[in-house]
Each structure stands twice: as C-alpha cells, then as structure tokens.
Amino acid sequence: MLLSIVFIMIFASACEGYKILALLPYPGKSHFMVFEPILEELARRGHHVTVVSFFPSASPQANRRDVSLVGLAPLNVENLERWVSESRHGFILFSFGSLIRGSSLPPKRSEAILKVFARLPQRVLWKWETEDIKGLPDNVLVLKWLPQYDLLNHPNCVAFITHGGLLSLTEIVAAGVPALVIPILGDQPGNAAFAKRAGIAEVLEFHQIDEETFYNALMKVLTPEKRDHAKAFSSRWWERPLPPMETAIHYIENTAKYGYLNMSPPGRLMHKPELLFFMSIEYLVLFSLIFFIALLAKYFFCPQKIEKFKQS
C-alpha cells in the first residue's frame, strides 16, 4: 500500500515542542501500526501530537490527542497470548494483510489449505473475516484481526504465510521468521522473489495451490535450517548505526527544524511535458543503440559473411 495516504504536518514551536498533526485516513490497522510507535515516541519526547485515524488510542497519553474517524476498533484477542504460548510445537501465522480477505479464497483453495493444517503438529492462527468457515481443524484458530508484528515476535512463532506485501516482509525480516509467500497482485511477486533470493522464504503461486503443493512448500519453510537462516538474516538487518525509531524521530524533528529550507531536487518539480521530453530522449538513445547493435550483428554474423570466411 502506498504510504502517500499518510500526512504528517509539523508546526514549529520549538520552545514547547513541535505541534504535529498526523492524518492517517486508511482503515487498515496493520498500516496504522507502522506509525503508532513513532507517534507515541514523539508525544513522550514533549511534542504535541494530534492523530486523526480510524484507530484512536484506547488509553489517554500526555501530549497526544486522538480524533476518531469511526470510533475505537474492536480487538478480538482474548486468550490469544495463552493460546500461542501453549503451542508445544509452535504456531504458524497466516494473513493476507488488510487489502486481501482470507475469507475470499475459492473453496477449492481453502479446503486444500485446511487439509494441510490438519496434518500439522503446529497450531495455526489465521486472519479470517467471516463466521462461515467450515471444516476447521482443532489446531486452527481464526480471528478477524491479528496483532501481526507482536505475534511474529512471539518465541513460539515458527512460520508466516503471507501475500508478500512490503510491510509484511519487512516485519518478518525484523522478527527473523521464515515465510511462505503467496503473491497475489501489485508489488507482491517482486517482493516474494527478493525474499526467496535472500533465503528467508519459499514462494507458491496462487493458482498452484492444492493440498500437496501447499504441504511441500510449507515443509520447506518449517525446516530448522530455514529458521536459522531467517534469524541470521534478521540479526544482520538490525546491525545499523541507529535504531529505526531513532532514525524516524531524527528526520521528523529535522524537518520541523529546517522545514523552511527547500531541499527537494529540481527534477521533482518538473512539469509533465518536460518529463516526457527527457523520457523520449532516453528511448531514442536506447532504440538507436539497439539498432546499431543489430546492424553490427548482421554484418559480422550473417550467413553470407560466414560462408565467404570459410571459403577463404
């Protein structure tokens, strides 16, 4: 999901902290939770934060004011901690994110997936948005919403089945959990390919889902080697000069302090005709280069030249 839907407006008042207005009009809670820790930290550091969103804070916080677009979001997570903690063989988290509903899966695919889950010793926690799921095995729990990042960081989480959104893959890297990626649309196929190349995921195309292909792909993800590699990859990812929170806070405060300076590259302000002109030049150079290479290839490798060369 494009993050252009998020606007953070900063009004300078450095003596008492900055006044920050955060507009988050997207109703997907997983995307909202990316910014929630940053907003809390800004408020904790003395800035005055006003948040407009679908998910206002359930408890008051100093220096923070929430403006609700619909009211408090229901969190159906009762007994969830106990359920995942009691999983002797670990648990698998399954979610297709905010945009794709798990309950929209065709019956043929969902039945195959449930048959595989019934064969596993692990428990499965599945984001499922309706009440009409049938044939649910005893080791599977479905909820309409899940605290995804918290669950990925639970010590009993052994794998994640995901659509391959950029946010979800960032979270598995941070948590060190291997994934089975089933890309659906947009950037997800590319994200899945990168994750597989990094060795932290297996990829299964949606149209390939049946009981055996899904089971075999999941077994590859559940190997100790895959988990060890995911943990090692996460450790390397966390090796950075500053924690991500400190980096985010630094640039927000830096923008507030120097926001009056124009630091944008001139190219960002170009009009469409200018962009099209430069793009046409690039394509012209590219096609000219291809044409030149084709002429050289024809001259040096055409059959007539090769035959004359042999005769000589």
Secondary structure, 3 states (H helix, E strand, C coil): CCHHHCEEEEECCHHHCCEEEEEECCCCHHHHHHHHHHHHHHHHCCCEEEEEECCCCCCCCCCEEEEECCCCCCCCCCCHHHHHHCCCCCEEEEECCCCCCHHHCCHHHHHHHHHHHHCCCCEEEEECCCCCCCCCCCCEEEECCCCHHHHHCCCCEEEEEECCCHHHHHHHHHHCCCEEECCCCCCHHHHHHHHHHCCCEEECCHHHCCHHHHHHHHHHHCCHHHHHHHHHHHHHHHCCCCCHHHHHHHHHHHHHHHCCCCCCCHHHHCCHHHHHHHHHHHHHHHHHHHHHHHHHHHHHHCHHHHHHHHHC
